Structure formats: C-alpha cells, structure tokens
C-alpha cells in the first residue's frame, strides 16, 4: 500500500504595528531580500514566497496597517516559521507591536 501524503502544516496570523508604526520597510524587505524568493505572481497587495533553505510557502497580504500571513510547511519542524519570525524582527525597524498566530 502506498504511503499517505501528509497535509502541509499551516500557521496563519497578523503582524500588528505599534501605534504610529509603519510596516512598509518590512513589506519591502521580503520582496528585496535574498532569503525569500518570489514563488508565484505577485500583486501590489499580495505575494507568495519560498525560503531558500527550507521547504514550504509564505503568503503575505498587505491589509493597510497590518500584514496578514500564512505559512504552509511540509512538516512541523518549525524551521520556516522561525526564519519568518527572525526576518520580521530584523527588518521591522521596531515598528511591530505584536505577531498574532493561529493554527
């Protein structure tokens, strides 16, 4: 009997800016950085990326003041999730108030 293909592990959430904070620099950092490569057609307010070292996909949507994200990974190792959070911390310029996650 063939092995069952497992469903991707998905995490969804929002990046919320501090009052008066601007997430534009973070939005641009995903597009121009070398770690996250564009995986599919992007629009002005929606982009899908793949990570250069870890499997999975990151989908971002610009919601005005906040950024919505969805990470689909082939396993539950958390490597791509950690890479995403590290990128947020390094490139937000202190503008992030919190990151809300849901499974």
Backbone atoms as SQL, in Angstrom:
CREATE TABLE atoms (id INTEGER PRIMARY KEY, chain TEXT, resi INTEGER, resn TEXT, atom TEXT, x REAL, y REAL, z REAL);
INSERT INTO atoms VALUES
  (1, 'A', 1, 'UNK', 'N', 0.840, -1.173, 0.000),
  (2, 'A', 1, 'UNK', 'CA', 0.000, 0.000, 0.000),
  (3, 'A', 1, 'UNK', 'C', 0.892, 1.246, 0.000),
  (4, 'A', 2, 'UNK', 'N', 0.615, 2.254, -0.876),
  (5, 'A', 2, 'UNK', 'CA', 1.453, 3.459, -0.913),
  (6, 'A', 2, 'UNK', 'C', 1.296, 4.281, 0.357),
  (7, 'A', 3, 'UNK', 'N', 2.370, 4.973, 0.722),
  (8, 'A', 3, 'UNK', 'CA', 2.345, 5.830, 1.914),
  (9, 'A', 3, 'UNK', 'C', 1.409, 7.012, 1.686),
  (10, 'A', 4, 'UNK', 'N', 0.686, 7.386, 2.735),
  (11, 'A', 4, 'UNK', 'CA', -0.213, 8.536, 2.644),
  (12, 'A', 4, 'UNK', 'C', 0.604, 9.823, 2.620),
  (13, 'A', 5, 'UNK', 'N', 0.187, 10.728, 1.774),
  (14, 'A', 5, 'UNK', 'CA', 0.841, 12.024, 1.707),
  (15, 'A', 5, 'UNK', 'C', 0.249, 12.904, 2.811),
  (16, 'A', 6, 'UNK', 'N', 1.099, 13.448, 3.656),
  (17, 'A', 6, 'UNK', 'CA', 0.598, 14.267, 4.752),
  (18, 'A', 6, 'UNK', 'C', 0.227, 15.665, 4.266),
  (19, 'A', 7, 'UNK', 'N', -0.754, 16.240, 4.943),
  (20, 'A', 7, 'UNK', 'CA', -1.166, 17.602, 4.622),
  (21, 'A', 7, 'UNK', 'C', -0.128, 18.573, 5.172),
  (22, 'A', 8, 'UNK', 'N', 0.071, 19.698, 4.483),
  (23, 'A', 8, 'UNK', 'CA', 1.023, 20.691, 4.994),
  (24, 'A', 8, 'UNK', 'C', 0.556, 21.247, 6.342),
  (25, 'A', 9, 'UNK', 'N', 1.510, 21.570, 7.177),
  (26, 'A', 9, 'UNK', 'CA', 1.242, 22.214, 8.458),
  (27, 'A', 9, 'UNK', 'C', 1.132, 23.715, 8.197),
  (28, 'A', 10, 'UNK', 'N', 0.004, 24.327, 8.545),
  (29, 'A', 10, 'UNK', 'CA', -0.234, 25.740, 8.222),
  (30, 'A', 10, 'UNK', 'C', -0.409, 26.579, 9.479),
  (31, 'A', 11, 'UNK', 'N', 0.268, 27.719, 9.494),
  (32, 'A', 11, 'UNK', 'CA', 0.133, 28.721, 10.546),
  (33, 'A', 11, 'UNK', 'C', -0.319, 30.009, 9.872),
  (34, 'A', 12, 'UNK', 'N', -1.339, 30.654, 10.462),
  (35, 'A', 12, 'UNK', 'CA', -1.836, 31.924, 9.931),
  (36, 'A', 12, 'UNK', 'C', -1.763, 32.970, 11.026),
  (37, 'A', 13, 'UNK', 'N', -1.687, 34.232, 10.596),
  (38, 'A', 13, 'UNK', 'CA', -1.662, 35.278, 11.604),
  (39, 'A', 13, 'UNK', 'C', -1.576, 36.668, 11.030),
  (40, 'A', 14, 'UNK', 'N', -1.378, 37.620, 11.936),
  (41, 'A', 14, 'UNK', 'CA', -1.266, 39.030, 11.585),
  (42, 'A', 14, 'UNK', 'C', -0.041, 39.635, 12.237),
  (43, 'A', 15, 'UNK', 'N', 0.600, 40.540, 11.529),
  (44, 'A', 15, 'UNK', 'CA', 1.666, 41.358, 12.095),
  (45, 'A', 15, 'UNK', 'C', 1.032, 42.720, 12.349),
  (46, 'A', 16, 'UNK', 'N', 0.981, 43.105, 13.612),
  (47, 'A', 16, 'UNK', 'CA', 0.311, 44.341, 14.030),
  (48, 'A', 16, 'UNK', 'C', 1.372, 45.394, 14.359),
  (49, 'A', 17, 'UNK', 'N', 1.271, 46.586, 13.768),
  (50, 'A', 17, 'UNK', 'CA', 2.265, 47.621, 14.064),
  (51, 'A', 17, 'UNK', 'C', 1.983, 48.321, 15.390),
  (52, 'A', 18, 'UNK', 'N', 3.014, 48.921, 15.943),
  (53, 'A', 18, 'UNK', 'CA', 2.831, 49.801, 17.101),
  (54, 'A', 18, 'UNK', 'C', 2.015, 51.008, 16.659),
  (55, 'A', 19, 'UNK', 'N', 1.418, 51.690, 17.612),
  (56, 'A', 19, 'UNK', 'CA', 0.660, 52.892, 17.269),
  (57, 'A', 19, 'UNK', 'C', 1.592, 53.876, 16.575),
  (58, 'A', 20, 'UNK', 'N', 1.203, 54.316, 15.406),
  (59, 'A', 20, 'UNK', 'CA', 2.039, 55.226, 14.617),
  (60, 'A', 20, 'UNK', 'C', 3.149, 54.522, 13.863),
  (61, 'A', 21, 'UNK', 'N', 3.246, 53.187, 14.014),
  (62, 'A', 21, 'UNK', 'CA', 4.292, 52.414, 13.332),
  (63, 'A', 21, 'UNK', 'C', 3.929, 52.160, 11.875),
  (64, 'A', 22, 'UNK', 'N', 4.934, 51.930, 11.068),
  (65, 'A', 22, 'UNK', 'CA', 4.749, 51.702, 9.642),
  (66, 'A', 22, 'UNK', 'C', 5.481, 50.422, 9.246),
  (67, 'A', 23, 'UNK', 'N', 4.763, 49.480, 8.649),
  (68, 'A', 23, 'UNK', 'CA', 5.342, 48.192, 8.265),
  (69, 'A', 23, 'UNK', 'C', 5.836, 48.162, 6.818),
  (70, 'A', 24, 'UNK', 'N', 5.912, 49.311, 6.172),
  (71, 'A', 24, 'UNK', 'CA', 6.344, 49.370, 4.776),
  (72, 'A', 24, 'UNK', 'C', 7.746, 48.788, 4.591),
  (73, 'A', 25, 'UNK', 'N', 8.664, 49.102, 5.477),
  (74, 'A', 25, 'UNK', 'CA', 10.038, 48.593, 5.358),
  (75, 'A', 25, 'UNK', 'C', 10.061, 47.066, 5.445),
  (76, 'A', 26, 'UNK', 'N', 9.245, 46.505, 6.326),
  (77, 'A', 26, 'UNK', 'CA', 9.163, 45.051, 6.451),
  (78, 'A', 26, 'UNK', 'C', 8.583, 44.438, 5.181),
  (79, 'A', 27, 'UNK', 'N', 7.534, 45.016, 4.651),
  (80, 'A', 27, 'UNK', 'CA', 6.913, 44.539, 3.412),
  (81, 'A', 27, 'UNK', 'C', 7.934, 44.505, 2.275),
  (82, 'A', 28, 'UNK', 'N', 8.713, 45.574, 2.162),
  (83, 'A', 28, 'UNK', 'CA', 9.721, 45.656, 1.102),
  (84, 'A', 28, 'UNK', 'C', 10.876, 44.691, 1.344),
  (85, 'A', 29, 'UNK', 'N', 11.210, 44.420, 2.608),
  (86, 'A', 29, 'UNK', 'CA', 12.328, 43.527, 2.924),
  (87, 'A', 29, 'UNK', 'C', 12.073, 42.108, 2.428),
  (88, 'A', 30, 'UNK', 'N', 10.828, 41.660, 2.465),
  (89, 'A', 30, 'UNK', 'CA', 10.531, 40.330, 1.932),
  (90, 'A', 30, 'UNK', 'C', 10.724, 40.317, 0.423),
  (91, 'A', 31, 'UNK', 'N', 10.332, 41.367, -0.237),
  (92, 'A', 31, 'UNK', 'CA', 10.422, 41.414, -1.697),
  (93, 'A', 31, 'UNK', 'C', 11.855, 41.534, -2.183),
  (94, 'A', 32, 'UNK', 'N', 12.686, 42.286, -1.475),
  (95, 'A', 32, 'UNK', 'CA', 14.035, 42.577, -1.951),
  (96, 'A', 32, 'UNK', 'C', 15.121, 41.737, -1.294),
  (97, 'A', 33, 'UNK', 'N', 14.776, 40.965, -0.273),
  (98, 'A', 33, 'UNK', 'CA', 15.780, 40.162, 0.416),
  (99, 'A', 33, 'UNK', 'C', 16.219, 38.957, -0.401),
  (100, 'A', 34, 'UNK', 'N', 17.332, 38.366, -0.016),
  (101, 'A', 34, 'UNK', 'CA', 17.849, 37.218, -0.758),
  (102, 'A', 34, 'UNK', 'C', 17.353, 35.883, -0.200),
  (103, 'A', 35, 'UNK', 'N', 16.855, 35.869, 1.014),
  (104, 'A', 35, 'UNK', 'CA', 16.415, 34.630, 1.643),
  (105, 'A', 35, 'UNK', 'C', 15.065, 34.158, 1.130),
  (106, 'A', 36, 'UNK', 'N', 14.151, 35.089, 0.921),
  (107, 'A', 36, 'UNK', 'CA', 12.797, 34.756, 0.495),
  (108, 'A', 36, 'UNK', 'C', 12.651, 35.053, -0.990),
  (109, 'A', 37, 'UNK', 'N', 12.458, 34.010, -1.789),
  (110, 'A', 37, 'UNK', 'CA', 12.305, 34.175, -3.229),
  (111, 'A', 37, 'UNK', 'C', 10.839, 34.164, -3.621),
  (112, 'A', 38, 'UNK', 'N', 10.465, 34.997, -4.575),
  (113, 'A', 38, 'UNK', 'CA', 9.089, 35.030, -5.045),
  (114, 'A', 38, 'UNK', 'C', 8.761, 33.703, -5.705),
  (115, 'A', 39, 'UNK', 'N', 7.673, 33.113, -5.286),
  (116, 'A', 39, 'UNK', 'CA', 7.283, 31.803, -5.768),
  (117, 'A', 39, 'UNK', 'C', 6.194, 31.879, -6.832),
  (118, 'A', 40, 'UNK', 'N', 5.313, 32.864, -6.735),
  (119, 'A', 40, 'UNK', 'CA', 4.226, 32.968, -7.701),
  (120, 'A', 40, 'UNK', 'C', 4.007, 34.422, -8.077),
  (121, 'A', 41, 'UNK', 'N', 3.092, 34.639, -8.995),
  (122, 'A', 41, 'UNK', 'CA', 2.771, 36.010, -9.390),
  (123, 'A', 41, 'UNK', 'C', 2.363, 36.827, -8.187),
  (124, 'A', 42, 'UNK', 'N', 2.864, 38.021, -8.134),
  (125, 'A', 42, 'UNK', 'CA', 2.554, 38.909, -7.023),
  (126, 'A', 42, 'UNK', 'C', 1.714, 40.074, -7.511),
  (127, 'A', 43, 'UNK', 'N', 0.894, 40.575, -6.621),
  (128, 'A', 43, 'UNK', 'CA', 0.176, 41.811, -6.889),
  (129, 'A', 43, 'UNK', 'C', 0.718, 42.861, -5.941),
  (130, 'A', 44, 'UNK', 'N', 0.200, 44.030, -6.029),
  (131, 'A', 44, 'UNK', 'CA', 0.665, 45.104, -5.157),
  (132, 'A', 44, 'UNK', 'C', 0.435, 44.762, -3.685),
  (133, 'A', 45, 'UNK', 'N', -0.673, 44.052, -3.395),
  (134, 'A', 45, 'UNK', 'CA', -1.056, 43.780, -2.011),
  (135, 'A', 45, 'UNK', 'C', -0.974, 42.312, -1.599),
  (136, 'A', 46, 'UNK', 'N', -0.427, 41.452, -2.446),
  (137, 'A', 46, 'UNK', 'CA', -0.385, 40.032, -2.132),
  (138, 'A', 46, 'UNK', 'C', 0.848, 39.403, -2.783),
  (139, 'A', 47, 'UNK', 'N', 1.587, 38.617, -1.985),
  (140, 'A', 47, 'UNK', 'CA', 2.798, 37.971, -2.503),
  (141, 'A', 47, 'UNK', 'C', 2.957, 36.597, -1.882),
  (142, 'A', 48, 'UNK', 'N', 3.510, 35.658, -2.647),
  (143, 'A', 48, 'UNK', 'CA', 3.815, 34.324, -2.135),
  (144, 'A', 48, 'UNK', 'C', 5.300, 34.057, -2.352),
  (145, 'A', 49, 'UNK', 'N', 5.955, 33.581, -1.279),
  (146, 'A', 49, 'UNK', 'CA', 7.398, 33.371, -1.291),
  (147, 'A', 49, 'UNK', 'C', 7.739, 31.940, -0.919),
  (148, 'A', 50, 'UNK', 'N', 8.929, 31.519, -1.319),
  (149, 'A', 50, 'UNK', 'CA', 9.521, 30.277, -0.826),
  (150, 'A', 50, 'UNK', 'C', 10.831, 30.663, -0.142),
  (151, 'A', 51, 'UNK', 'N', 11.259, 29.841, 0.787),
  (152, 'A', 51, 'UNK', 'CA', 12.502, 30.102, 1.507),
  (153, 'A', 51, 'UNK', 'C', 13.642, 29.404, 0.784),
  (154, 'A', 52, 'UNK', 'N', 14.815, 30.008, 0.781),
  (155, 'A', 52, 'UNK', 'CA', 15.952, 29.436, 0.047),
  (156, 'A', 52, 'UNK', 'C', 16.484, 28.143, 0.665),
  (157, 'A', 53, 'UNK', 'N', 16.240, 27.895, 1.960),
  (158, 'A', 53, 'UNK', 'CA', 16.792, 26.708, 2.611),
  (159, 'A', 53, 'UNK', 'C', 15.743, 25.719, 3.108),
  (160, 'A', 54, 'UNK', 'N', 14.534, 26.176, 3.399),
  (161, 'A', 54, 'UNK', 'CA', 13.516, 25.312, 4.000),
  (162, 'A', 54, 'UNK', 'C', 12.333, 25.153, 3.058),
  (163, 'A', 55, 'UNK', 'N', 11.689, 23.991, 3.107),
  (164, 'A', 55, 'UNK', 'CA', 10.504, 23.758, 2.287),
  (165, 'A', 55, 'UNK', 'C', 9.316, 24.530, 2.821),
  (166, 'A', 56, 'UNK', 'N', 8.363, 24.788, 1.961),
  (167, 'A', 56, 'UNK', 'CA', 7.145, 25.462, 2.371),
  (168, 'A', 56, 'UNK', 'C', 6.935, 26.761, 1.619),
  (169, 'A', 57, 'UNK', 'N', 5.806, 27.376, 1.888),
  (170, 'A', 57, 'UNK', 'CA', 5.439, 28.628, 1.237),
  (171, 'A', 57, 'UNK', 'C', 4.977, 29.647, 2.270),
  (172, 'A', 58, 'UNK', 'N', 5.274, 30.906, 2.009),
  (173, 'A', 58, 'UNK', 'CA', 4.835, 32.030, 2.828),
  (174, 'A', 58, 'UNK', 'C', 3.987, 32.929, 1.951),
  (175, 'A', 59, 'UNK', 'N', 2.755, 33.174, 2.364),
  (176, 'A', 59, 'UNK', 'CA', 1.886, 34.079, 1.627),
  (177, 'A', 59, 'UNK', 'C', 1.643, 35.309, 2.505),
  (178, 'A', 60, 'UNK', 'N', 1.910, 36.494, 1.957),
  (179, 'A', 60, 'UNK', 'CA', 1.697, 37.756, 2.671),
  (180, 'A', 60, 'UNK', 'C', 0.636, 38.579, 1.954),
  (181, 'A', 61, 'UNK', 'N', -0.188, 39.269, 2.747),
  (182, 'A', 61, 'UNK', 'CA', -1.160, 40.224, 2.207),
  (183, 'A', 61, 'UNK', 'C', -1.056, 41.517, 2.988),
  (184, 'A', 62, 'UNK', 'N', -0.993, 42.607, 2.250),
  (185, 'A', 62, 'UNK', 'CA', -0.946, 43.947, 2.858),
  (186, 'A', 62, 'UNK', 'C', -2.376, 44.355, 3.177),
  (187, 'A', 63, 'UNK', 'N', -2.684, 44.571, 4.444),
  (188, 'A', 63, 'UNK', 'CA', -4.033, 44.937, 4.870),
  (189, 'A', 63, 'UNK', 'C', -4.077, 46.389, 5.344),
  (190, 'A', 64, 'UNK', 'N', -3.352, 47.261, 4.713),
  (191, 'A', 64, 'UNK', 'CA', -3.333, 48.655, 5.143),
  (192, 'A', 64, 'UNK', 'C', -2.299, 48.840, 6.224),
  (193, 'A', 65, 'UNK', 'N', -2.730, 48.790, 7.465),
  (194, 'A', 65, 'UNK', 'CA', -1.778, 48.967, 8.565),
  (195, 'A', 65, 'UNK', 'C', -1.129, 47.653, 8.988),
  (196, 'A', 66, 'UNK', 'N', -1.813, 46.544, 8.811),
  (197, 'A', 66, 'UNK', 'CA', -1.301, 45.239, 9.249),
  (198, 'A', 66, 'UNK', 'C', -0.900, 44.396, 8.038),
  (199, 'A', 67, 'UNK', 'N', -0.140, 43.331, 8.312),
  (200, 'A', 67, 'UNK', 'CA', 0.220, 42.360, 7.279),
  (201, 'A', 67, 'UNK', 'C', -0.312, 41.001, 7.721),
  (202, 'A', 68, 'UNK', 'N', -1.116, 40.393, 6.877),
  (203, 'A', 68, 'UNK', 'CA', -1.618, 39.045, 7.119),
  (204, 'A', 68, 'UNK', 'C', -0.613, 38.055, 6.531),
  (205, 'A', 69, 'UNK', 'N', -0.422, 36.916, 7.217),
  (206, 'A', 69, 'UNK', 'CA', 0.492, 35.903, 6.680),
  (207, 'A', 69, 'UNK', 'C', -0.082, 34.509, 6.861),
  (208, 'A', 70, 'UNK', 'N', 0.352, 33.622, 5.982),
  (209, 'A', 70, 'UNK', 'CA', 0.022, 32.206, 6.051),
  (210, 'A', 70, 'UNK', 'C', 1.275, 31.444, 5.646),
  (211, 'A', 71, 'UNK', 'N', 1.708, 30.526, 6.511),
  (212, 'A', 71, 'UNK', 'CA', 2.895, 29.720, 6.235),
  (213, 'A', 71, 'UNK', 'C', 2.448, 28.265, 6.131),
  (214, 'A', 72, 'UNK', 'N', 2.686, 27.656, 4.988),
  (215, 'A', 72, 'UNK', 'CA', 2.393, 26.237, 4.796),
  (216, 'A', 72, 'UNK', 'C', 3.721, 25.500, 4.668),
  (217, 'A', 73, 'UNK', 'N', 3.947, 24.562, 5.569),
  (218, 'A', 73, 'UNK', 'CA', 5.205, 23.817, 5.588),
  (219, 'A', 73, 'UNK', 'C', 4.919, 22.330, 5.441),
  (220, 'A', 74, 'UNK', 'N', 5.844, 21.581, 4.834),
  (221, 'A', 74, 'UNK', 'CA', 5.633, 20.157, 4.651),
  (222, 'A', 74, 'UNK', 'C', 5.752, 19.344, 5.948),
  (223, 'A', 75, 'UNK', 'N', 6.253, 19.962, 7.000),
  (224, 'A', 75, 'UNK', 'CA', 6.404, 19.250, 8.266),
  (225, 'A', 75, 'UNK', 'C', 6.215, 20.230, 9.419),
  (226, 'A', 76, 'UNK', 'N', 6.311, 19.736, 10.624),
  (227, 'A', 76, 'UNK', 'CA', 6.106, 20.560, 11.810),
  (228, 'A', 76, 'UNK', 'C', 7.418, 20.935, 12.491),
  (229, 'A', 77, 'UNK', 'N', 8.528, 20.912, 11.756),
  (230, 'A', 77, 'UNK', 'CA', 9.837, 21.193, 12.363),
  (231, 'A', 77, 'UNK', 'C', 9.934, 22.638, 12.849),
  (232, 'A', 78, 'UNK', 'N', 9.211, 23.541, 12.210),
  (233, 'A', 78, 'UNK', 'CA', 9.240, 24.935, 12.636),
  (234, 'A', 78, 'UNK', 'C', 10.363, 25.761, 12.037),
  (235, 'A', 79, 'UNK', 'N', 11.184, 25.168, 11.187),
  (236, 'A', 79, 'UNK', 'CA', 12.332, 25.894, 10.625),
  (237, 'A', 79, 'UNK', 'C', 11.886, 27.112, 9.809),
  (238, 'A', 80, 'UNK', 'N', 10.931, 26.939, 8.913),
  (239, 'A', 80, 'UNK', 'CA', 10.486, 28.061, 8.085),
  (240, 'A', 80, 'UNK', 'C', 9.758, 29.107, 8.940),
  (241, 'A', 81, 'UNK', 'N', 9.074, 28.654, 9.992),
  (242, 'A', 81, 'UNK', 'CA', 8.364, 29.584, 10.873),
  (243, 'A', 81, 'UNK', 'C', 9.356, 30.457, 11.645),
  (244, 'A', 82, 'UNK', 'N', 10.427, 29.838, 12.124),
  (245, 'A', 82, 'UNK', 'CA', 11.480, 30.586, 12.814),
  (246, 'A', 82, 'UNK', 'C', 12.182, 31.560, 11.884),
  (247, 'A', 83, 'UNK', 'N', 12.417, 31.129, 10.644),
  (248, 'A', 83, 'UNK', 'CA', 13.054, 32.015, 9.660),
  (249, 'A', 83, 'UNK', 'C', 12.173, 33.230, 9.395),
  (250, 'A', 84, 'UNK', 'N', 10.862, 33.006, 9.309),
  (251, 'A', 84, 'UNK', 'CA', 9.915, 34.109, 9.100),
  (252, 'A', 84, 'UNK', 'C', 9.952, 35.091, 10.266),
  (253, 'A', 85, 'UNK', 'N', 9.866, 34.574, 11.487),
  (254, 'A', 85, 'UNK', 'CA', 9.865, 35.461, 12.662),
  (255, 'A', 85, 'UNK', 'C', 11.186, 36.216, 12.794),
  (256, 'A', 86, 'UNK', 'N', 12.301, 35.556, 12.505),
  (257, 'A', 86, 'UNK', 'CA', 13.593, 36.230, 12.528),
  (258, 'A', 86, 'UNK', 'C', 13.656, 37.361, 11.517),
  (259, 'A', 87, 'UNK', 'N', 13.104, 37.130, 10.334),
  (260, 'A', 87, 'UNK', 'CA', 13.082, 38.164, 9.292),
  (261, 'A', 87, 'UNK', 'C', 12.237, 39.356, 9.746),
  (262, 'A', 88, 'UNK', 'N', 11.123, 39.080, 10.394),
  (263, 'A', 88, 'UNK', 'CA', 10.255, 40.150, 10.904),
  (264, 'A', 88, 'UNK', 'C', 11.002, 40.996, 11.930),
  (265, 'A', 89, 'UNK', 'N', 11.661, 40.338, 12.872),
  (266, 'A', 89, 'UNK', 'CA', 12.394, 41.060, 13.924),
  (267, 'A', 89, 'UNK', 'C', 13.526, 41.900, 13.335),
  (268, 'A', 90, 'UNK', 'N', 14.298, 41.332, 12.418),
  (269, 'A', 90, 'UNK', 'CA', 15.449, 42.038, 11.841),
  (270, 'A', 90, 'UNK', 'C', 15.063, 43.207, 10.931),
  (271, 'A', 91, 'UNK', 'N', 13.910, 43.128, 10.280),
  (272, 'A', 91, 'UNK', 'CA', 13.591, 44.109, 9.246),
  (273, 'A', 91, 'UNK', 'C', 12.414, 45.032, 9.541),
  (274, 'A', 92, 'UNK', 'N', 11.856, 44.951, 10.722),
  (275, 'A', 92, 'UNK', 'CA', 10.684, 45.782, 11.028),
  (276, 'A', 92, 'UNK', 'C', 11.048, 47.168, 11.527),
  (277, 'A', 93, 'UNK', 'N', 12.305, 47.382, 11.879),
  (278, 'A', 93, 'UNK', 'CA', 12.700, 48.690, 12.399),
  (279, 'A', 93, 'UNK', 'C', 12.007, 49.058, 13.703),
  (280, 'A', 94, 'UNK', 'N', 11.628, 48.054, 14.483),
  (281, 'A', 94, 'UNK', 'CA', 10.960, 48.305, 15.764),
  (282, 'A', 94, 'UNK', 'C', 9.512, 48.712, 15.627),
  (283, 'A', 95, 'UNK', 'N', 8.931, 48.573, 14.452),
  (284, 'A', 95, 'UNK', 'CA', 7.554, 49.019, 14.213),
  (285, 'A', 95, 'UNK', 'C', 6.497, 47.998, 14.617),
  (286, 'A', 96, 'UNK', 'N', 6.906, 46.760, 14.920),
  (287, 'A', 96, 'UNK', 'CA', 5.936, 45.707, 15.229),
  (288, 'A', 96, 'UNK', 'C', 5.557, 45.744, 16.706),
  (289, 'A', 97, 'UNK', 'N', 4.244, 45.783, 16.956),
  (290, 'A', 97, 'UNK', 'CA', 3.751, 45.713, 18.324),
  (291, 'A', 97, 'UNK', 'C', 3.609, 44.258, 18.742),
  (292, 'A', 98, 'UNK', 'N', 3.055, 43.422, 17.827),
  (293, 'A', 98, 'UNK', 'CA', 2.902, 42.004, 18.133),
  (294, 'A', 98, 'UNK', 'C', 2.652, 41.219, 16.855),
  (295, 'A', 99, 'UNK', 'N', 2.849, 39.911, 16.976),
  (296, 'A', 99, 'UNK', 'CA', 2.535, 38.961, 15.915),
  (297, 'A', 99, 'UNK', 'C', 1.533, 37.984, 16.497),
  (298, 'A', 100, 'UNK', 'N', 0.326, 37.963, 15.926),
  (299, 'A', 100, 'UNK', 'CA', -0.712, 37.042, 16.368),
  (300, 'A', 100, 'UNK', 'C', -0.697, 35.799, 15.490),
  (301, 'A', 101, 'UNK', 'N', -0.691, 34.616, 16.114),
  (302, 'A', 101, 'UNK', 'CA', -0.632, 33.347, 15.386),
  (303, 'A', 101, 'UNK', 'C', -1.873, 32.511, 15.630),
  (304, 'A', 102, 'UNK', 'N', -2.239, 31.748, 14.629),
  (305, 'A', 102, 'UNK', 'CA', -3.333, 30.773, 14.765),
  (306, 'A', 102, 'UNK', 'C', -2.957, 29.519, 14.002),
  (307, 'A', 103, 'UNK', 'N', -3.414, 28.358, 14.489),
  (308, 'A', 103, 'UNK', 'CA', -3.116, 27.096, 13.836),
  (309, 'A', 103, 'UNK', 'C', -4.353, 26.568, 13.161);
